């Protein structure tokens, strides 16, 4: 009985060993077949590392400000008798905007003018009599004082009339009217916005480290969504003498021509300060860079040696790079690449080091130094 059990165990062990060996041979064959297989090469677009001479520039975000801008307000309380402007109109300095009720002041002015005429006659008469020693010096002085007082009263009344006759303080574009005819407006009540739009200021900040490179007269280039890719040029006209203590930035002001009045105070713009001279750089499209926290890299396309009957193939090599400034669709490469090398220009996030590729540039994007997207 024991022999029969032992023989059964040996038989089962032998069968298990045979089955295990067969399975091992099958797995080994499958692994070998897998190693023999290679995925098809991936189609990529490439760009050549180019040498360029770039403008040296500083970039910032700025805000537009009118050379002269004010909210026209009432100086005195009064009733609006006439509104002499249209909202949005262009007015010249001295143009009448609003006429308040001056009927009371006009009547006072006529009375003051009559008093002035009487005091002038009294003064002239006292002057003649004084020359003949008929009146005393005190009487003459009183007549002269009355004359001066009458003139001062006229000036006072005329000043009130002038303040109630509200005029444009400078040439500019009016805004939306804030008053109505017949309204009683008080001292300080807003009437309308008046802005001088041509030329126009752009204010922006730059780090204090750039102060030595800045000077009045440097050219600036301004872009905004309103201009649909068009750039306006101007000049730096003022540099603030004080660095802002909170941010350690220096405030700069440039002046732009704005004949079409497309730029308005309060708008934000992108500002480029163009420094003298150009810098020689190696450039690649920005889309060729695989950005990562530890280091940025690109994929260089290289030719592999022929192996047996197989022809030479193209293979990727991941190269870490140090990047510089950007302009348009391009980025400067400070370290890691050489001129005329080929790098993958798009879709780099799905690639890996050593991958086989084929090059097809039929769908390569049109990289530009000053792109202007259709939906900008």
C-alpha positions as CSV (number, residue, x, y, z in Angstrom):
1,X,0.0,0.0,0.0
2,X,2.8,2.4,0.9
3,X,4.7,1.6,-2.3
4,X,1.5,2.3,-4.3
5,X,1.2,5.7,-2.7
6,X,4.8,6.6,-3.2
7,X,4.6,5.6,-6.9
8,X,1.6,7.8,-7.3
9,X,3.3,10.8,-5.8
10,X,6.4,10.3,-8.0
11,X,4.1,10.1,-11.0
12,X,2.3,13.3,-10.2
13,X,5.6,15.1,-9.5
14,X,6.9,13.9,-12.9
15,X,3.8,15.1,-14.7
16,X,4.0,18.5,-12.9
17,X,7.6,18.8,-13.9
18,X,6.9,18.0,-17.5
19,X,4.0,20.6,-17.6
20,X,6.2,23.2,-15.9
21,X,9.0,22.7,-18.4
22,X,6.6,23.0,-21.3
23,X,5.1,26.3,-19.9
24,X,8.6,27.7,-19.3
25,X,9.6,27.0,-22.9
26,X,6.3,28.7,-24.1
27,X,7.0,31.8,-22.0
28,X,10.6,32.0,-23.1
29,X,9.5,31.8,-26.7
30,X,7.0,34.5,-26.3
31,X,9.6,36.8,-24.6
32,X,12.0,36.2,-27.4
33,X,9.3,37.1,-30.0
34,X,8.4,40.2,-28.0
35,X,12.1,41.3,-27.9
36,X,12.3,40.7,-31.7
37,X,9.4,42.9,-32.4
38,X,9.9,46.8,-32.5
39,X,7.1,49.4,-32.7
40,X,6.8,51.4,-35.9
41,X,8.6,54.7,-36.0
42,X,6.6,57.8,-34.9
43,X,6.0,60.6,-37.4
44,X,7.4,64.0,-36.2
45,X,7.9,67.5,-37.5
46,X,11.3,69.1,-37.1
47,X,12.8,72.5,-37.0
48,X,16.4,73.6,-37.5
49,X,18.3,75.4,-34.7
50,X,18.8,78.9,-36.3
51,X,21.2,81.7,-35.6
52,X,19.5,85.1,-35.2
53,X,20.3,88.6,-34.2
54,X,17.6,89.7,-31.7
55,X,16.6,93.1,-30.4
56,X,17.6,93.6,-26.8
57,X,14.4,94.6,-25.1
58,X,12.7,94.8,-21.7
59,X,9.0,93.8,-21.4
60,X,6.4,95.1,-19.0
61,X,2.7,95.6,-18.6
62,X,1.6,99.2,-18.7
63,X,-1.5,101.4,-18.2
64,X,-2.6,104.2,-20.4
65,X,-3.1,107.7,-19.0
66,X,-4.3,110.9,-20.6
67,X,-1.7,113.7,-20.9
68,X,-4.5,115.9,-19.5
69,X,-7.6,114.4,-18.0
70,X,-10.2,115.8,-15.6
71,X,-13.8,115.4,-14.4
72,X,-15.3,118.9,-15.1
73,X,-17.2,119.9,-11.9
74,X,-19.3,122.8,-10.8
75,X,-17.5,125.5,-8.7
76,X,-20.7,127.1,-7.4
77,X,-24.3,126.0,-6.6
78,X,-26.7,126.9,-9.4
79,X,-29.4,125.9,-11.8
80,X,-28.4,124.5,-15.2
81,X,-29.9,126.9,-17.8
82,X,-28.0,125.6,-20.9
83,X,-25.9,122.5,-21.9
84,X,-23.7,123.6,-24.7
85,X,-22.0,120.3,-25.6
86,X,-22.7,116.9,-27.0
87,X,-21.4,113.8,-25.2
88,X,-18.4,112.4,-26.9
89,X,-17.6,115.5,-28.8
90,X,-14.2,117.1,-29.4
91,X,-14.0,120.5,-27.8
92,X,-11.3,123.2,-27.8
93,X,-10.0,125.1,-24.8
94,X,-12.4,127.8,-23.8
95,X,-15.5,126.3,-25.4
96,X,-18.7,126.8,-23.4
97,X,-19.9,123.5,-21.8
98,X,-22.6,124.5,-19.2
99,X,-24.3,127.8,-18.4
100,X,-25.7,128.1,-14.9
101,X,-28.4,130.7,-14.0
102,X,-26.7,134.1,-13.6
103,X,-29.7,136.4,-13.7
104,X,-29.2,137.5,-10.1
105,X,-25.5,138.2,-10.7
106,X,-26.2,140.1,-14.0
107,X,-28.6,142.4,-12.1
108,X,-26.0,142.9,-9.4
109,X,-23.4,143.6,-12.0
110,X,-25.5,146.4,-13.6
111,X,-26.0,148.0,-10.1
112,X,-22.3,147.7,-9.4
113,X,-21.5,149.4,-12.8
114,X,-23.8,152.3,-11.9
115,X,-22.1,152.6,-8.5
116,X,-18.7,152.5,-10.3
117,X,-19.8,155.4,-12.6
118,X,-20.9,157.5,-9.7
119,X,-17.7,156.9,-7.7
120,X,-15.6,157.6,-10.8
121,X,-17.4,161.0,-11.2
122,X,-17.0,161.7,-7.5
123,X,-13.3,160.8,-7.7
124,X,-12.7,163.0,-10.7
125,X,-14.5,165.9,-9.0
126,X,-12.6,165.5,-5.8
127,X,-9.3,165.3,-7.7
128,X,-10.0,168.7,-9.4
129,X,-11.1,170.3,-6.2
130,X,-8.1,168.9,-4.4
131,X,-5.8,170.5,-6.9
132,X,-7.5,173.8,-6.1
133,X,-7.2,173.1,-2.4
134,X,-11.0,173.2,-2.0
135,X,-11.4,169.8,-0.4
136,X,-9.3,168.1,2.2
137,X,-6.9,165.2,1.5
138,X,-9.2,163.0,3.6
139,X,-12.1,163.7,1.3
140,X,-10.1,162.9,-1.8
141,X,-8.8,159.7,-0.2
142,X,-12.4,158.7,0.6
143,X,-13.4,159.3,-3.0
144,X,-10.5,157.2,-4.3
145,X,-11.3,154.3,-1.9
146,X,-14.9,154.4,-3.0
147,X,-13.8,154.1,-6.6
148,X,-11.5,151.1,-5.9
149,X,-14.2,149.4,-3.8
150,X,-16.7,149.8,-6.7
151,X,-14.2,148.2,-9.1
152,X,-13.5,145.3,-6.7
153,X,-17.3,144.7,-6.4
154,X,-17.6,144.4,-10.2
155,X,-14.6,142.0,-10.3
156,X,-16.3,139.9,-7.5
157,X,-19.6,139.7,-9.4
158,X,-17.8,139.0,-12.7
159,X,-15.8,136.1,-11.1
160,X,-19.1,134.5,-9.9
161,X,-20.5,134.8,-13.5
162,X,-17.3,133.3,-14.9
163,X,-17.5,130.4,-12.4
164,X,-21.1,129.7,-13.4
165,X,-20.1,129.9,-17.1
166,X,-18.3,126.5,-17.2
167,X,-15.8,126.2,-20.1
168,X,-13.4,123.5,-21.3
169,X,-10.1,124.0,-19.5
170,X,-8.1,122.4,-22.4
171,X,-8.7,120.7,-25.8
172,X,-9.9,117.1,-25.5
173,X,-12.7,114.5,-26.0
174,X,-15.8,114.7,-23.8
175,X,-17.4,111.7,-22.1
176,X,-20.9,111.0,-21.0
177,X,-23.0,113.8,-19.7
178,X,-23.9,113.6,-16.0
179,X,-26.3,116.5,-15.6
180,X,-29.7,117.5,-17.0
181,X,-31.2,120.8,-18.1
182,X,-32.9,122.5,-15.1
183,X,-31.0,120.5,-12.5
184,X,-29.6,122.3,-9.4
185,X,-26.0,121.3,-9.3
186,X,-23.9,121.9,-6.2
187,X,-20.2,122.8,-5.7
188,X,-18.1,119.8,-6.7
189,X,-20.9,117.9,-8.6
190,X,-19.5,116.1,-11.7
191,X,-20.6,117.4,-15.1
192,X,-18.6,115.5,-17.7
193,X,-15.2,113.8,-18.2
194,X,-12.7,115.6,-20.4
195,X,-9.7,113.7,-21.7
196,X,-6.8,114.8,-24.0
197,X,-6.2,111.6,-26.1
198,X,-3.5,112.6,-28.5
199,X,-0.7,112.2,-27.5
200,X,-1.3,109.7,-24.6
201,X,0.9,108.5,-21.8
202,X,1.8,104.9,-21.0
203,X,3.0,104.2,-17.4
204,X,4.8,101.0,-16.5
205,X,7.2,99.5,-14.0
206,X,10.6,97.9,-14.4
207,X,13.0,96.3,-11.8
208,X,15.5,98.6,-10.3
209,X,18.3,96.4,-11.7
210,X,17.4,97.8,-15.2
211,X,17.8,101.4,-14.2
212,X,21.3,101.7,-15.6
213,X,20.1,100.6,-19.0
214,X,17.2,103.1,-19.2
215,X,17.2,106.7,-20.4
216,X,14.8,109.2,-21.8
217,X,14.4,109.0,-25.5
218,X,14.6,105.2,-25.8
219,X,12.1,103.7,-28.2
220,X,9.1,101.7,-26.9
221,X,6.7,99.4,-28.7
222,X,3.2,99.0,-27.4
223,X,0.7,96.3,-28.2
224,X,-2.9,95.8,-27.1
225,X,-5.9,93.6,-28.1
226,X,-7.6,96.7,-29.4
227,X,-5.1,97.1,-32.2
228,X,-5.4,93.5,-33.4
229,X,-1.6,92.8,-33.5
230,X,-0.6,96.3,-34.6
231,X,2.2,97.9,-32.6
232,X,2.5,101.6,-31.8
233,X,5.9,103.2,-31.3
234,X,6.7,105.9,-28.8
235,X,9.6,107.3,-26.7
236,X,10.4,107.3,-23.0
237,X,9.7,110.8,-21.8
238,X,10.1,110.5,-18.0
239,X,11.8,108.2,-15.5
240,X,10.7,108.6,-11.9
241,X,13.6,109.7,-9.7
242,X,12.4,107.5,-6.8
243,X,12.3,103.7,-6.6
244,X,9.2,102.3,-5.1
245,X,10.1,100.9,-1.7
246,X,7.5,98.2,-1.6
247,X,8.4,96.5,-4.9
248,X,11.9,97.9,-5.7
249,X,10.6,98.9,-9.1
250,X,11.1,102.1,-11.0
251,X,8.1,103.9,-12.7
252,X,8.6,104.8,-16.3
253,X,6.5,107.0,-18.6
254,X,6.4,106.9,-22.3
255,X,4.5,109.1,-24.8
256,X,2.6,107.7,-27.8
257,X,0.9,109.4,-30.8
258,X,-2.8,108.4,-30.8
259,X,-4.2,110.2,-33.9
260,X,-7.0,107.6,-34.3
261,X,-7.9,107.8,-30.6
262,X,-8.1,104.0,-30.4
263,X,-6.1,104.0,-27.2
264,X,-8.1,105.3,-24.2
265,X,-7.0,106.1,-20.6
266,X,-7.2,103.2,-18.2
267,X,-6.5,100.5,-20.8
268,X,-3.7,98.0,-20.1
269,X,-1.0,97.4,-22.8
270,X,2.1,95.2,-23.3
271,X,5.2,97.4,-23.4
272,X,8.6,96.6,-24.9
273,X,11.5,98.9,-24.3
274,X,14.0,98.6,-27.2
275,X,17.6,98.9,-26.0
276,X,20.5,99.8,-28.2
277,X,22.3,97.0,-30.0
278,X,21.3,93.4,-30.9
279,X,22.3,90.1,-29.4
280,X,23.4,86.9,-31.3
281,X,21.3,83.9,-30.2
282,X,20.4,80.3,-31.2
283,X,16.6,79.9,-31.5
284,X,14.1,77.1,-31.7
285,X,10.3,77.2,-31.7
286,X,8.8,77.4,-28.2
287,X,6.7,74.3,-28.9
288,X,9.9,72.2,-29.3
289,X,10.7,72.5,-25.5
290,X,9.5,69.9,-23.0
291,X,9.1,72.0,-20.0
292,X,9.7,70.3,-16.6
293,X,10.4,71.5,-13.0
294,X,13.8,69.9,-12.9
295,X,15.0,71.0,-16.3
296,X,13.8,71.8,-19.7
297,X,14.7,69.6,-22.6
298,X,14.3,69.0,-26.4
299,X,14.5,66.0,-28.6
300,X,17.3,66.0,-31.2
301,X,16.8,64.0,-34.4
302,X,19.9,61.9,-35.2
303,X,20.9,59.4,-37.9
304,X,21.6,55.9,-36.6
305,X,24.2,53.6,-38.3
306,X,22.9,50.8,-40.7
307,X,22.6,47.4,-39.0
308,X,22.9,44.5,-41.4
309,X,20.5,44.9,-44.3
310,X,18.5,47.5,-42.4
311,X,19.1,51.1,-43.8
312,X,20.1,54.0,-41.5
313,X,17.2,55.3,-39.4
314,X,16.3,58.4,-37.4
315,X,16.3,58.3,-33.7
316,X,15.6,60.7,-30.9
317,X,18.1,61.9,-28.3
318,X,16.7,63.9,-25.3
319,X,18.9,66.9,-24.6
320,X,18.6,69.2,-21.6
321,X,18.9,72.9,-22.4
322,X,19.0,76.3,-20.7
323,X,16.6,78.8,-22.2
324,X,16.7,82.6,-22.5
325,X,14.3,85.2,-23.7
326,X,11.3,84.6,-26.0
327,X,10.2,86.6,-29.1
328,X,7.1,85.6,-30.9
329,X,6.9,81.9,-31.4
330,X,10.7,81.4,-30.7
331,X,12.8,81.0,-27.6
332,X,16.5,81.5,-27.3
333,X,18.7,78.6,-26.2
334,X,21.7,79.6,-24.1
335,X,23.2,76.1,-23.6
336,X,22.7,72.6,-24.9
337,X,22.3,73.0,-28.6
338,X,24.4,73.9,-31.6
339,X,23.4,75.7,-34.8
340,X,21.8,73.6,-37.6
341,X,20.8,70.7,-35.4
342,X,17.3,69.3,-36.0
343,X,14.9,69.2,-33.1
344,X,11.3,67.9,-32.9
345,X,9.1,71.0,-33.2
346,X,5.7,69.8,-32.0
347,X,4.2,67.0,-29.8
348,X,7.3,66.5,-27.7
349,X,5.2,65.5,-24.6
350,X,4.5,62.1,-26.1
351,X,8.1,61.2,-27.1
352,X,10.8,59.3,-25.3
353,X,14.6,59.0,-25.5
354,X,15.9,56.6,-28.2
355,X,12.6,56.4,-30.0
356,X,12.7,55.7,-33.8
357,X,11.0,58.4,-35.9
358,X,10.3,59.5,-39.5
359,X,10.2,63.2,-40.4
360,X,7.2,64.7,-42.2
361,X,7.0,68.5,-42.2
362,X,3.9,68.9,-44.3
363,X,1.9,70.0,-41.3
364,X,4.6,72.1,-39.7
365,X,3.1,75.3,-38.1
366,X,4.2,78.6,-39.5
367,X,6.4,80.0,-36.7
368,X,6.7,83.8,-36.7
369,X,8.6,86.5,-34.8
370,X,5.5,88.6,-34.6
371,X,2.5,86.3,-34.7
372,X,-1.0,87.7,-35.1
373,X,-3.6,85.0,-34.4
374,X,-6.9,85.3,-36.3
375,X,-8.9,85.4,-33.0
376,X,-6.8,88.0,-31.3
